[in-house]
Amino acid sequence: MTNSATATTGKHNHTNVPSTTNTTSTTNTSNAESVEANITGRAANAATDTLLETAAITMLNNYFRLFDASRTDERAMQDLLSLFTPDAEIVLNGSSRNGFEGFMKAFYEYNQDIKHLWDAWVLQPDGSYQTNWAVCGQAADGTVYAKAGIDIARVNEAGQIVYLENVQADENAFSKYKNER
């Protein structure tokens, strides 16, 4: 019985032993926790940035897919237009206009069909996205063509395109659209 009481007493005493941890150790623990919280916060911000970047790239890929489908599919046209703010700046070989819908109307006046291929969109240091692209199409008069260039896009916080610049290897490629509204 004495052994049992000693064991119980030993257990009890062990639980109630006052902490000998000094203030420096507590401060170091707090600093470590603070550093860990900062790292976790940066990781969360990086994850959020990555999610936003992924969402923007997915939307920009949809831009090309919907552009190609919009000639014959009214829903695709509406979905395409919804990717842009109403006053988005559209730059074609240095000529600027506002609004993407007017460009699309003019584009399909001069073209019967189109098919885009593109490289991966890449986030640039200035926050814009850029891709190389190639396109083949058939003009309204039945002639076929192929073009290549780059697109530069800027996306707002809502995930819509506010700026799209199309730079083609042939600087006169979009000359017929310069005065279309």
Secondary structure, DSSP 8 states (H G I E B T S, - for coil): -HHHHHHHHHHHHHHT------HHHHHHHHHHHHHHHHHHHHHHHHHHHHHHHHHHHHHHHHHHHHHHHTTT-HHHHHHHHHTEEEEEEEEETTEEEE-HHHHHHHHHHHEEEEEEEE---EE-TTS-EEEEEEEEEEETTS-EEEEEEEEEEEE-TTS-EEEEEEEESSTTTTGGGTT--
